């Protein structure tokens, strides 16, 4: 009888102990994070009045693609890919053969990217394209132009080259790119989750002469490289404003895009930058 009573008492204590546990309270870190997000929301809202809504023209990206865009709040709730303690360097990997003028552009892109994303940027030595599988390339006969499918870079080549400390790895190439059989070309493409991306300046040449304007080649490279890097940090295409993160279908559309972000994308990139600053302070 005594044993039965003792067992009942022990059971009662265990049950009481389980039901008495309080749910975890918000920590100081949670409070600090929410304060930072609220600060970014206020910064976003303060500059909205200076931006005009997106104007879609015939032939533009949003004239042919149906995309919803993404608010700052949606970006945060999607658990984006961000720099973490042991992965916070952006790598640029040139693929192909480049002349001195093209190498100078790559150097300037790396310098600008370092300032734009507030992260260390390392420019690797150029590598040859290598052997591309038959089903990931095509020849445009009337131009005698070899095109490489972006999936070769994003899924095959770059994951093998991705350093352990890489926040992202983006390839830069002078080969023409296409994303899928139904598309004529693409300036660049990146994965929202795999931390890999690629951009090309092949399409930046004058279609009549085949020559590159040095100033335009640099401006276009900066825009496409920063845009694709934004994708590698899970930023989707912007549809609300004229923005660096807006999709582009042709060079005229690329040229009228700003080399900066709209209020929504600014808040998202600032969130990423604040995260990278926290990482840097602990290194």
C-alpha positions in Angstrom: 0.0 0.0 0.0 2.8 2.4 0.9 4.6 1.6 -2.3 1.4 2.4 -4.3 1.0 5.7 -2.4 4.6 6.6 -3.1 4.3 5.8 -6.7 1.2 8.0 -7.0 3.0 10.9 -5.3 5.9 10.6 -7.7 3.6 10.5 -10.7 1.8 13.5 -9.4 5.0 15.5 -9.0 6.1 14.5 -12.5 2.8 15.6 -14.1 2.7 18.8 -12.0 6.3 19.6 -13.1 5.5 19.1 -16.8 2.4 21.2 -16.8 4.0 24.0 -14.8 6.8 24.7 -17.4 6.3 28.2 -18.8 6.8 28.8 -22.6 10.2 30.3 -23.4 10.2 34.1 -23.3 11.7 36.4 -25.9 15.4 36.7 -25.5 17.5 39.9 -25.7 18.7 38.7 -29.1 15.1 38.3 -30.4 14.3 41.8 -29.1 17.4 43.3 -30.7 16.5 41.6 -34.1 13.0 42.9 -34.1 14.3 46.4 -33.3 16.7 46.2 -36.3 13.8 45.1 -38.5 11.6 47.9 -37.3 14.4 50.4 -38.0 14.8 49.0 -41.6 11.0 49.3 -42.1 11.1 53.0 -41.1 14.1 53.6 -43.4 12.2 52.0 -46.2 9.0 54.0 -45.6 11.0 57.3 -45.3 12.3 57.1 -48.9 9.2 55.6 -50.7 8.0 59.1 -51.7 11.2 59.6 -53.8 10.5 56.5 -56.0 8.1 56.2 -59.0 6.2 52.9 -59.6 7.5 50.6 -62.3 6.5 51.5 -65.8 6.3 48.5 -68.1 7.1 49.1 -71.7 6.4 46.8 -74.7 9.1 44.1 -74.8 10.2 44.6 -71.2 10.7 41.8 -68.7 7.3 42.2 -67.0 5.6 42.5 -70.4 6.6 38.9 -71.0 7.0 37.4 -67.5 4.4 37.2 -64.8 6.0 37.8 -61.4 4.6 38.9 -58.1 7.7 40.5 -56.7 8.5 40.5 -53.0 8.1 42.9 -50.0 10.7 43.3 -47.3 8.5 41.4 -44.9 8.0 38.6 -47.4 11.8 38.4 -47.9 12.4 38.1 -44.1 9.7 35.5 -43.6 11.2 33.4 -46.4 14.3 32.6 -44.4 16.7 33.9 -47.0 20.2 32.7 -47.7 22.5 35.0 -45.7 26.2 35.2 -44.8 26.8 33.0 -41.7 29.7 32.7 -39.3 31.9 30.4 -41.4 30.5 31.5 -44.8 30.8 35.2 -45.5 33.1 35.8 -48.5 31.9 36.4 -52.1 34.0 34.8 -54.7 34.2 35.8 -58.4 35.4 33.1 -60.8 36.2 34.3 -64.3 35.6 31.5 -66.9 37.1 31.9 -70.4 39.8 34.0 -72.0 39.9 37.7 -71.4 41.9 40.7 -72.8 43.4 43.4 -70.5 40.3 45.6 -71.0 37.9 42.9 -69.9 40.1 42.0 -66.9 40.1 45.6 -65.8 36.3 45.5 -65.8 36.3 42.4 -63.6 38.6 44.2 -61.2 36.3 47.1 -60.9 33.2 44.9 -60.5 35.0 43.1 -57.6 35.8 46.5 -56.0 32.3 47.8 -56.3 30.8 44.5 -55.1 32.9 44.7 -52.0 31.5 48.2 -51.2 27.9 47.4 -52.2 27.5 44.3 -50.1 29.9 45.1 -47.3 31.5 41.7 -47.6 35.0 40.5 -48.5 35.3 39.8 -52.2 37.9 37.5 -53.7 38.7 37.5 -57.4 40.0 34.1 -58.5 42.3 33.5 -61.4 40.6 32.7 -64.7 39.8 29.1 -65.6 39.0 27.6 -69.0 35.4 26.6 -69.8 36.3 22.9 -69.9 34.2 20.2 -71.6 30.5 21.2 -71.6 28.0 18.3 -72.0 26.3 18.1 -75.4 22.9 18.8 -73.9 24.0 22.0 -72.2 25.3 23.9 -75.2 24.0 24.9 -78.6 25.4 26.5 -81.7 23.6 29.5 -83.2 24.6 28.8 -86.8 23.6 32.1 -88.4 26.0 33.9 -86.0 28.4 31.0 -85.5 27.9 31.5 -81.8 28.4 28.9 -79.1 25.9 29.4 -76.3 26.2 27.7 -72.9 23.2 26.7 -70.8 23.3 28.5 -67.4 22.6 25.2 -65.6 26.1 24.0 -66.6 27.5 26.8 -64.3 24.9 26.7 -61.6 24.5 23.0 -61.2 27.6 21.3 -62.6 30.6 23.5 -62.5 30.3 26.0 -59.6 29.1 23.7 -56.8 32.4 21.8 -57.3 34.3 25.0 -57.0 32.4 26.5 -54.0 34.8 27.2 -51.2 33.8 26.2 -47.7 33.9 29.9 -46.5 31.9 31.2 -49.5 28.8 33.2 -48.9 28.3 33.1 -52.7 30.3 32.2 -55.8 29.5 34.0 -59.1 31.1 33.1 -62.4 32.0 35.8 -65.0 32.3 34.7 -68.6 32.6 35.9 -72.1 30.5 33.0 -73.5 27.0 33.7 -74.4 24.3 32.2 -72.1 20.8 30.8 -72.4 18.6 29.6 -69.6 16.3 27.2 -71.5 15.7 26.1 -75.0 12.8 28.5 -75.7 14.9 31.6 -74.7 17.3 33.3 -77.0 19.8 34.4 -74.4 20.1 35.7 -70.8 22.5 38.3 -69.3 23.0 36.2 -66.2 21.2 33.9 -63.8 21.6 32.8 -60.2 20.2 30.3 -57.8 18.2 31.6 -54.8 19.3 28.8 -52.6 22.6 27.2 -53.9 24.8 30.3 -53.6 25.9 30.1 -57.2 25.4 32.5 -60.1 26.8 33.5 -63.5 26.9 36.6 -65.7 28.2 37.2 -69.2 29.1 40.4 -71.1 28.7 38.7 -74.5 25.5 40.5 -75.2 26.9 43.9 -74.2 28.6 44.3 -77.5 27.1 46.5 -80.3 25.1 44.1 -82.4 26.2 45.8 -85.6 29.9 46.2 -85.0 30.5 43.5 -82.3 32.6 46.1 -80.4 32.3 47.0 -76.8 31.9 50.5 -75.4 34.2 50.4 -72.3 31.9 52.7 -70.3 28.8 50.8 -71.1 30.5 47.4 -70.6 31.4 48.5 -67.1 28.0 49.9 -66.2 26.2 46.9 -67.5 28.6 44.5 -65.8 28.1 46.3 -62.5 24.3 46.1 -62.8 24.1 42.5 -63.8 26.7 41.3 -61.3 25.1 43.1 -58.4 21.7 41.9 -59.5 22.7 38.2 -59.7 24.5 38.5 -56.4 21.3 39.8 -54.9 19.6 36.6 -56.2 22.2 34.5 -54.5 21.1 36.1 -51.2 17.5 35.0 -52.0 16.3 38.4 -53.3 13.6 37.9 -56.0 12.9 40.2 -58.9 11.5 43.5 -58.0 8.2 44.5 -59.7 7.2 47.5 -57.8 9.8 50.1 -58.8 12.6 50.8 -61.3 15.2 48.9 -59.3 18.5 47.1 -59.6 16.7 43.9 -58.8 14.1 44.3 -61.6 14.4 41.8 -64.4 15.5 43.0 -67.8 14.8 41.5 -71.3 17.0 43.7 -73.4 19.9 46.2 -73.2 17.7 49.3 -73.4 15.9 48.1 -70.3 19.1 47.2 -68.5 20.5 50.7 -69.3 17.6 52.5 -67.8 17.7 50.6 -64.6 19.5 52.3 -61.7 22.6 50.9 -60.1 20.9 50.9 -56.7 17.9 49.3 -55.0 14.3 50.5 -54.4 12.9 51.0 -50.9 11.8 47.3 -50.5 15.1 45.8 -51.9 17.2 48.4 -50.0 15.7 47.2 -46.7 16.4 43.6 -47.7 20.0 44.3 -48.7 20.5 46.4 -45.6 19.3 43.4 -43.5 21.9 41.3 -45.3 24.6 43.9 -44.7 23.7 44.2 -41.0 24.0 40.4 -40.8 27.4 40.5 -42.5 28.6 43.2 -40.2 27.6 41.1 -37.2 29.6 38.2 -38.7 32.6 40.4 -39.4 32.6 41.7 -35.8 32.9 38.2 -34.5 35.7 37.1 -36.8 
